[in-house]
Structure formats: structure tokens, C-alpha cells
Amino acid sequence: MIIPVAQKAVVASVIVTILALLIFGYAKGYFTGSKPVWSALQTALIGAIASAAAFGMAKAVQG
């Protein structure tokens, strides 16, 4: 296992995911002609909201 402690693994996963969303959002903005920084922030925000919604639904179903 790369990161043996679950809590640290979750934090690392969140950081890597946000970085990936920022990079792909920037690329999307660059290649579509819109503002790359704005596109990166927008993509990261939408990804974070989607993740929070999925987490909330999982918690609600779990009880």
C-alpha cells in the first residue's frame, strides 16, 4: 500500500483529484478559447460539488 493510513490516503486523494481537475480545466479553457484560469477553477468547483453530493448521498443511504 502506498499510503498505509486511511485518513492520509483520503487527503492525498482529494489533493490529487483537485490538481487533476485544475489541469484538465485549464487545458479545456486553453483549447476552447475561453479563459484557462477561469475554466480550471470552474471545473474544480463543479468536481468538488459533485464529490460532496456523492459523499452526502452515500452517507444518507448508509444511515
The first five atom37 places (N, CA, C, CB, O) and aatype in JSON, in Angstrom:
{
  "aatype": [12, 9, 9, 14, 19, 0, 5, 11, 0, 19, 19, 0, 15, 19, 9, 19, 16, 9, 10, 0, 10, 10, 9, 13, 7, 18, 0, 11, 7, 18, 13, 16, 7, 15, 11, 14, 19, 17, 15, 0, 10, 5, 16, 0, 10, 9, 7, 0, 9, 0, 15, 0, 0, 0, 13, 7, 12, 0, 11, 0, 19, 5, 7],
  "atom_mask": [
    [1, 1, 1, 1, 1],
    [1, 1, 1, 1, 1],
    [1, 1, 1, 1, 1],
    [1, 1, 1, 1, 1],
    [1, 1, 1, 1, 1],
    [1, 1, 1, 1, 1],
    [1, 1, 1, 1, 1],
    [1, 1, 1, 1, 1],
    [1, 1, 1, 1, 1],
    [1, 1, 1, 1, 1],
    [1, 1, 1, 1, 1],
    [1, 1, 1, 1, 1],
    [1, 1, 1, 1, 1],
    [1, 1, 1, 1, 1],
    [1, 1, 1, 1, 1],
    [1, 1, 1, 1, 1],
    [1, 1, 1, 1, 1],
    [1, 1, 1, 1, 1],
    [1, 1, 1, 1, 1],
    [1, 1, 1, 1, 1],
    [1, 1, 1, 1, 1],
    [1, 1, 1, 1, 1],
    [1, 1, 1, 1, 1],
    [1, 1, 1, 1, 1],
    [1, 1, 1, 0, 1],
    [1, 1, 1, 1, 1],
    [1, 1, 1, 1, 1],
    [1, 1, 1, 1, 1],
    [1, 1, 1, 0, 1],
    [1, 1, 1, 1, 1],
    [1, 1, 1, 1, 1],
    [1, 1, 1, 1, 1],
    [1, 1, 1, 0, 1],
    [1, 1, 1, 1, 1],
    [1, 1, 1, 1, 1],
    [1, 1, 1, 1, 1],
    [1, 1, 1, 1, 1],
    [1, 1, 1, 1, 1],
    [1, 1, 1, 1, 1],
    [1, 1, 1, 1, 1],
    [1, 1, 1, 1, 1],
    [1, 1, 1, 1, 1],
    [1, 1, 1, 1, 1],
    [1, 1, 1, 1, 1],
    [1, 1, 1, 1, 1],
    [1, 1, 1, 1, 1],
    [1, 1, 1, 0, 1],
    [1, 1, 1, 1, 1],
    [1, 1, 1, 1, 1],
    [1, 1, 1, 1, 1],
    [1, 1, 1, 1, 1],
    [1, 1, 1, 1, 1],
    [1, 1, 1, 1, 1],
    [1, 1, 1, 1, 1],
    [1, 1, 1, 1, 1],
    [1, 1, 1, 0, 1],
    [1, 1, 1, 1, 1],
    [1, 1, 1, 1, 1],
    [1, 1, 1, 1, 1],
    [1, 1, 1, 1, 1],
    [1, 1, 1, 1, 1],
    [1, 1, 1, 1, 1],
    [1, 1, 1, 0, 1]
  ],
  "atom_positions": [
    [[0.85, -1.17, 0.0], [0.0, 0.0, 0.0], [0.9, 1.24, 0.0], [-0.97, -0.01, 1.22], [1.87, 1.32, 0.75]],
    [[0.56, 2.2, -0.84], [1.38, 3.4, -0.96], [1.27, 4.26, 0.29], [0.98, 4.21, -2.19], [2.28, 4.72, 0.83]],
    [[0.04, 4.49, 0.76], [-0.2, 5.29, 1.97], [-0.96, 4.4, 2.95], [-1.0, 6.62, 1.66], [-2.14, 4.13, 2.74]],
    [[-0.3, 3.95, 4.02], [-0.91, 2.96, 4.91], [-2.03, 3.49, 5.81], [0.13, 2.38, 5.77], [-2.86, 2.7, 6.27]],
    [[-2.09, 4.78, 6.06], [-3.11, 5.33, 6.95], [-4.26, 5.86, 6.1], [-2.51, 6.47, 7.86], [-4.06, 6.69, 5.21]],
    [[-5.47, 5.38, 6.37], [-6.63, 5.71, 5.54], [-6.9, 7.21, 5.48], [-7.86, 4.99, 6.05], [-7.19, 7.73, 4.4]],
    [[-6.82, 7.89, 6.6], [-7.12, 9.33, 6.61], [-6.13, 10.11, 5.74], [-7.09, 9.86, 8.06], [-6.52, 11.03, 5.02]],
    [[-4.86, 9.74, 5.81], [-3.86, 10.41, 4.98], [-4.07, 10.08, 3.51], [-2.44, 10.0, 5.42], [-3.84, 10.91, 2.64]],
    [[-4.51, 8.85, 3.24], [-4.77, 8.45, 1.86], [-5.93, 9.25, 1.28], [-5.08, 6.95, 1.79], [-5.89, 9.63, 0.11]],
    [[-6.95, 9.5, 2.08], [-8.09, 10.29, 1.61], [-7.66, 11.72, 1.3], [-9.23, 10.29, 2.66], [-8.04, 12.28, 0.27]],
    [[-6.87, 12.31, 2.17], [-6.38, 13.67, 1.95], [-5.53, 13.72, 0.68], [-5.55, 14.17, 3.17], [-5.68, 14.64, -0.14]],
    [[-4.65, 12.76, 0.5], [-3.82, 12.71, -0.7], [-4.69, 12.56, -1.94], [-2.81, 11.55, -0.61], [-4.43, 13.19, -2.97]],
    [[-5.72, 11.73, -1.86], [-6.63, 11.53, -2.98], [-7.36, 12.81, -3.35], [-7.63, 10.43, -2.65], [-7.51, 13.13, -4.53]],
    [[-7.82, 13.54, -2.35], [-8.52, 14.81, -2.6], [-7.58, 15.81, -3.28], [-9.07, 15.4, -1.27], [-7.98, 16.48, -4.22]],
    [[-6.36, 15.9, -2.8], [-5.39, 16.84, -3.37], [-5.08, 16.49, -4.82], [-4.1, 16.85, -2.54], [-5.08, 17.36, -5.69]],
    [[-4.82, 15.22, -5.08], [-4.5, 14.78, -6.44], [-5.69, 15.01, -7.37], [-4.09, 13.29, -6.45], [-5.52, 15.43, -8.51]],
    [[-6.9, 14.73, -6.88], [-8.1, 14.92, -7.69], [-8.3, 16.39, -8.04], [-9.32, 14.38, -6.97], [-8.61, 16.72, -9.19]],
    [[-8.15, 17.27, -7.06], [-8.32, 18.71, -7.33], [-7.26, 19.2, -8.31], [-8.25, 19.51, -6.01], [-7.57, 19.99, -9.21]],
    [[-6.03, 18.75, -8.15], [-4.98, 19.13, -9.09], [-5.3, 18.66, -10.51], [-3.63, 18.56, -8.65], [-5.12, 19.4, -11.47]],
    [[-5.79, 17.43, -10.63], [-6.15, 16.9, -11.95], [-7.3, 17.7, -12.56], [-6.55, 15.41, -11.84], [-7.27, 18.02, -13.75]],
    [[-8.3, 18.04, -11.75], [-9.41, 18.85, -12.25], [-8.93, 20.23, -12.7], [-10.49, 19.0, -11.17], [-9.37, 20.73, -13.73]],
    [[-8.01, 20.83, -11.94], [-7.47, 22.13, -12.34], [-6.7, 22.04, -13.65], [-6.56, 22.67, -11.23], [-6.84, 22.9, -14.52]],
    [[-5.89, 21.0, -13.8], [-5.09, 20.82, -15.02], [-5.99, 20.6, -16.23], [-4.12, 19.65, -14.87], [-5.81, 21.24, -17.27]],
    [[-6.96, 19.69, -16.1], [-7.84, 19.41, -17.24], [-8.76, 20.59, -17.53], [-8.67, 18.15, -16.96], [-9.08, 20.85, -18.69]],
    [[-9.18, 21.31, -16.5], [-9.98, 22.51, -16.72], [-9.19, 23.59, -17.44], [0.0, 0.0, 0.0], [-9.71, 24.26, -18.32]],
    [[-7.93, 23.74, -17.07], [-7.07, 24.71, -17.75], [-6.9, 24.34, -19.22], [-5.68, 24.78, -17.05], [-7.0, 25.19, -20.1]],
    [[-6.65, 23.05, -19.47], [-6.5, 22.58, -20.85], [-7.78, 22.81, -21.64], [-6.11, 21.09, -20.88], [-7.74, 23.21, -22.8]],
    [[-8.92, 22.55, -21.02], [-10.2, 22.77, -21.68], [-10.34, 24.24, -22.08], [-11.37, 22.35, -20.76], [-10.72, 24.54, -23.21]],
    [[-10.04, 25.13, -21.16], [-10.12, 26.56, -21.46], [-9.14, 26.99, -22.53], [0.0, 0.0, 0.0], [-9.47, 27.81, -23.39]],
    [[-7.95, 26.45, -22.48], [-6.91, 26.8, -23.45], [-7.32, 26.38, -24.86], [-5.58, 26.14, -23.07], [-7.18, 27.16, -25.8]],
    [[-7.81, 25.15, -25.0], [-8.13, 24.63, -26.32], [-9.48, 25.1, -26.85], [-8.1, 23.13, -26.28], [-9.72, 25.02, -28.06]],
    [[-10.36, 25.57, -25.99], [-11.66, 26.05, -26.47], [-11.69, 27.56, -26.65], [-12.75, 25.64, -25.5], [-12.67, 28.11, -27.15]],
    [[-10.63, 28.24, -26.27], [-10.55, 29.68, -26.48], [-11.14, 30.51, -25.36], [0.0, 0.0, 0.0], [-11.18, 31.74, -25.46]],
    [[-11.59, 29.87, -24.29], [-12.09, 30.64, -23.15], [-10.93, 30.91, -22.19], [-13.25, 29.87, -22.41], [-9.8, 30.5, -22.45]],
    [[-11.2, 31.59, -21.11], [-10.14, 31.93, -20.15], [-9.7, 30.66, -19.41], [-10.62, 33.02, -19.15], [-10.51, 30.07, -18.69]],
    [[-8.45, 30.23, -19.58], [-8.0, 28.97, -18.97], [-8.08, 28.93, -17.45], [-6.59, 28.71, -19.38], [-8.46, 27.91, -16.87]],
    [[-7.73, 30.04, -16.79], [-7.75, 30.04, -15.32], [-9.19, 29.93, -14.82], [-7.08, 31.33, -14.76], [-9.47, 29.16, -13.9]],
    [[-10.09, 30.67, -15.43], [-11.5, 30.6, -15.05], [-12.04, 29.19, -15.3], [-12.33, 31.65, -15.83], [-12.76, 28.65, -14.46]],
    [[-11.7, 28.62, -16.43], [-12.15, 27.27, -16.77], [-11.62, 26.25, -15.77], [-11.72, 26.9, -18.19], [-12.34, 25.32, -15.39]],
    [[-10.37, 26.41, -15.35], [-9.77, 25.5, -14.37], [-10.5, 25.59, -13.04], [-8.28, 25.82, -14.18], [-10.82, 24.56, -12.43]],
    [[-10.77, 26.81, -12.58], [-11.47, 26.99, -11.31], [-12.9, 26.46, -11.38], [-11.49, 28.47, -10.91], [-13.39, 25.84, -10.44]],
    [[-13.56, 26.71, -12.5], [-14.92, 26.24, -12.69], [-14.98, 24.71, -12.67], [-15.5, 26.78, -14.01], [-15.84, 24.12, -12.02]],
    [[-14.06, 24.07, -13.37], [-14.02, 22.61, -13.42], [-13.75, 22.03, -12.03], [-12.96, 22.13, -14.41], [-14.39, 21.05, -11.63]],
    [[-12.82, 22.62, -11.3], [-12.5, 22.13, -9.95], [-13.69, 22.32, -9.01], [-11.27, 22.86, -9.4], [-13.98, 21.45, -8.2]],
    [[-14.38, 23.45, -9.12], [-15.53, 23.71, -8.26], [-16.67, 22.73, -8.55], [-16.02, 25.15, -8.45], [-17.27, 22.18, -7.63]],
    [[-16.96, 22.51, -9.82], [-18.02, 21.57, -10.18], [-17.65, 20.16, -9.73], [-18.28, 21.6, -11.7], [-18.51, 19.43, -9.24]],
    [[-16.4, 19.78, -9.88], [-15.95, 18.47, -9.42], [-16.07, 18.33, -7.91], [0.0, 0.0, 0.0], [-16.47, 17.27, -7.41]],
    [[-15.73, 19.39, -7.19], [-15.84, 19.35, -5.72], [-17.3, 19.25, -5.28], [-15.19, 20.6, -5.11], [-17.61, 18.51, -4.35]],
    [[-18.18, 19.98, -5.95], [-19.6, 19.91, -5.62], [-20.15, 18.52, -5.91], [-20.4, 20.97, -6.4], [-20.91, 17.97, -5.11]],
    [[-19.77, 17.95, -7.05], [-20.22, 16.6, -7.39], [-19.72, 15.57, -6.39], [-19.76, 16.23, -8.81], [-20.45, 14.66, -6.0]],
    [[-18.48, 15.72, -5.96], [-17.92, 14.8, -4.97], [-18.64, 14.92, -3.64], [-16.42, 15.06, -4.77], [-18.95, 13.91, -3.0]],
    [[-18.92, 16.14, -3.22], [-19.63, 16.36, -1.96], [-21.04, 15.79, -2.03], [-19.67, 17.85, -1.63], [-21.53, 15.21, -1.05]],
    [[-21.7, 15.95, -3.17], [-23.05, 15.41, -3.33], [-23.03, 13.89, -3.27], [-23.66, 15.88, -4.66], [-23.89, 13.28, -2.63]],
    [[-22.07, 13.27, -3.93], [-21.97, 11.81, -3.9], [-21.67, 11.31, -2.49], [-20.88, 11.34, -4.87], [-22.24, 10.31, -2.05]],
    [[-20.79, 12.0, -1.79], [-20.47, 11.63, -0.41], [-21.71, 11.76, 0.47], [-19.33, 12.51, 0.13], [-21.98, 10.88, 1.29]],
    [[-22.45, 12.85, 0.3], [-23.66, 13.06, 1.09], [-24.71, 12.0, 0.82], [0.0, 0.0, 0.0], [-25.37, 11.52, 1.75]],
    [[-24.89, 11.63, -0.44], [-25.86, 10.58, -0.77], [-25.44, 9.24, -0.19], [-26.02, 10.46, -2.29], [-26.28, 8.49, 0.31]],
    [[-24.15, 8.95, -0.24], [-23.67, 7.68, 0.32], [-23.9, 7.64, 1.83], [-22.17, 7.49, 0.01], [-24.29, 6.62, 2.38]],
    [[-23.64, 8.76, 2.5], [-23.88, 8.83, 3.94], [-25.36, 8.68, 4.26], [-23.35, 10.16, 4.51], [-25.73, 8.03, 5.24]],
    [[-26.23, 9.28, 3.44], [-27.67, 9.21, 3.66], [-28.18, 7.78, 3.49], [-28.41, 10.15, 2.71], [-29.03, 7.33, 4.25]],
    [[-27.67, 7.09, 2.49], [-28.1, 5.71, 2.24], [-27.57, 4.78, 3.33], [-27.61, 5.24, 0.85], [-28.25, 3.84, 3.75]],
    [[-26.36, 5.06, 3.78], [-25.73, 4.23, 4.8], [-26.47, 4.33, 6.13], [-24.26, 4.63, 4.98], [-26.54, 3.36, 6.88]],
    [[-27.0, 5.48, 6.41], [-27.78, 5.62, 7.64], [-27.18, 6.47, 8.63], [0.0, 0.0, 0.0], [-27.74, 6.67, 9.71]]
  ]
}
